[in-house]
Amino acid sequence: MENRKTILQTLKKTLPDVYSIAEKYYTFISVMNDIKLSEREIQLISFFAVKGNISYTVNKEEFCKKYNSSEATMNNIISKLKKMKILYKEGNRIKLHSAILLDFSKNISLNINLVHE
């Protein structure tokens, strides 16, 4: 095996609110894992992560207003994300997979290792 040096690069981005931080995080996750999530899908996942629940009517209405979306579009995205196992149903509630759920009120630091096979 070839002995390779490691390159360390530090990036810092200041964002205005928890939604923006969540959107940036899920964009990273989407790109790094070749999931190819659309902007609206990332917005929904981010909103979901920040609010903790989108099953409540008030949260659905808030999402639609914030992102200028319709409830039908939101429901279609939820259905797609459930098929991808990003969201799942537990009882009457839809939940975000815990492996990608963070507390976005805190600063986020990611450690990404890109290694050769």
Secondary structure, DSSP 8 states (H G I E B T S, - for coil): ---------------SSHHHHHHHHHHHHHHHTT----HHHHHHHHHHHHHS-S-SHHHHHHHHHHTT--HHHHHHHHHHHHHTTSEEEETTEEEE-GGG---TTS-----------
